[in-house]
Amino acid sequence: MASTPAVRSLEKAAVPHTLHPYDPEHPAGQGHGEAAVAALGADPRQVFKTLVARVDGALTVAVVPVATTLDLKALAAAAGGRRAAMAEPADAERATGYVLGGISPLGQKKSLPTVVDESALGFGTVLVSAGRRGLQVEIPPADLVRLTRARTAPIGR
């Protein structure tokens, strides 16, 4: 299995995790998160997508269930800002070190402020990108929050 910065960060922290590879090809109109859910037969409330936004101009990571959309106003409030907008894809890739569709909240090149949707805490484990398209990692949500130094808030709707 490919070692990515996300997987290495989990190994270094001795966090129990399970890798879930899948075929990253998906039909047009289907997002990367939806493709992961379909390929893995997973619960879309338990699979989380990693989005990068700008809150008052500063890059901020939002981790929300595939079953929801990011509430930008809620993200801004959770991050202590006033306004939020999605970041340009090139800015997200440059800051995280990952490509779109494979951005993991773990092992990013720059440590960005992170907000995880509070619904994650309702599961024993959650799935997030392991740092490349076609690879998800399953981990306890408390470890996700701890390793990303995230705050939790209701940011998905």
N, C-alpha and C positions, 0 to 999 in steps of 0.2 A: 504494500500500500504506500502511496506517495507520502513523503514527509513534507508537510507545509509548516510555515511559521506557527499557524494555529495549533497543529498537532504537537509540534515541539514544545509550545508553551504549556500544553496540558501535560505532556510527559515530564517536563521540568518541574511542574507543580505537583506531580504525582496524583493528578485528578483521574479517577476512573472514567473511562470513556469508551464508546463503541463507534467505530467508523461504519458508515453506510454508503458504499459506492452505488452509483446508478448511471444510466446512460443520460448524459446531459442534453441530448438532442430533444427538442420539443416542438410541437406544432406552432405555426405562426399565430400570434395573438395570445399565446400562453406564456406567462412570466416564468422566470427561473424558479421561484418558490413553488408555484403551482406545478411545475414539471417535477420537482423533487417530491412533492406530496403524491402525485399520480404514480411516479415510478416506484416509490417506496410503499405505497398503500398506507400512508401515514395519516394521522388526524391533522387537518390543516390548522387546528387551534394549538397543536403541540409542536409544529414546525415553524420556526421563526426566521424571518428575513431580516437582513442587515441593510439599513438604508443610511445614507449620509446626507445630512442637511446642513444648512447654515442657520445658526441662531444668532441674531444680531451680528451677522458677518462671520462668526467663528464656526468652523466645521464641528459638527456634533453627530455622533452615531445614535441611531434609533433602531431598536431591536423589537419587532412586532410580529405577531402571528401572521402566517400566510393568509389566514381566513379574514384578516382585517386590513384596513388601510391606515396609514399614518395620519393622525390628527396633528397637523402642524401647529395649531394654536396650543394644544395640550403639550406638545414637545417644547415649545418656547417657554411655557410656564414652568414645566418640570426642570428645564435647564437654567431657569432664572433669567430668561430673556423676555423680549417683547415681541419679536417677529421671527418667524422661521420660514424658510423656503428650501426646496430641494437643491442640493449642491450640483454643480456641473459634473458630469461623469468623469471627465479628465481630472478634476480636482479630487474627487473621491478615490480614484485609482492611485493617483500620485501620493496622497496622504496615507492611504492604508497599505499600499504595496500589493494590492490584489486587483484582479480584473472584475468588471461588472458581471454579476451573476455568480461570482465566487468570492465576494467580499465577506470575510469572517469578522465577527466582533473581537476575536481572539488573535493575538500575535500580530497586531498591526504595526506598520513601520513607525508611525507616530502615535503616541497615546492620546486619543481624542476623548473629550467628555462623552459619556455614554449613558443612555437612558433605556432601560429594558421595560417593556410593558409588564405591569404587575401581574397579569394573568399567568405569566411563566411560573410564578411561585405556587400555583395550584397543581402543578404536575410533579411527579417524582423525577422525571427527566424531560428535557426538551432537546430538539434537534436544531442545530444552526449550521451554517456553512463551515466546512473544515478548511476553507482557504483556496478551493479551486472548484470550477464547475464540475458537477457530477460526484461530489463528495460531501456528505453531511456527517456531523459528529453529534452523538447523543451524550449529554452530560446532565448532572443535577443542576437545576437552575441557580441554587445558592452558589455553586462554583462559578457559573457564568457571571453572576453579579460580582462576586469577590475578585475574580481575575481581571475583569474589565473596570473595576472600581466604579461600577454603575450605580445610579440611583434607580429606583423603580417607581413607576407612575402609570396611570391609565392613559396611554398615548395611542392606543389602537381604537378604531371605531368600525 
